[in-house]
Amino acid sequence: MKNSILKSLVLAVSLFFFSNFVSAQKTTQKVAIKTFLHCDHCKECETCGLKFKTEMLKIKGVKMYELDDKAMTFTIYYNSKKTTLQEIKEGISKLGYDADEVKATVEGIASLDGCCKA
């Protein structure tokens, strides 16, 4: 009797954690966003490189990102329960970079080093 109760309890707890894991996986989305870099060293630039390392992850819901400077794309991994794709694009534009159809803001561009501006 005790064994069957214990087995049922272990099964219930296992199912609970597994269902939470599966639902967490569904909230993480991956998207590629086209941008335009005006120089060939943005990732190493004192200003821009630091923005990529710190400010990108401050955009609400962004978990991880990859910048492909040759293809001029950001690959963004984000929590779809915390943010939307449009909010991420607007966040990138505030850093001074285009994000698909959302153009960089004037303030964002002003914060870039001279070599990184259009």
Secondary structure, DSSP 8 states (H G I E B T S, - for coil): -HHHHHHHHHHHHHHHHHHHHHHHHHHEEEEEEE---SSS-TTTSHHHHHIIIIIGGGSTTEEEEEEETTTTEEEEEEETTT--HHHHHHHHHHTT--BTTB---HHHHHTS-GGG--
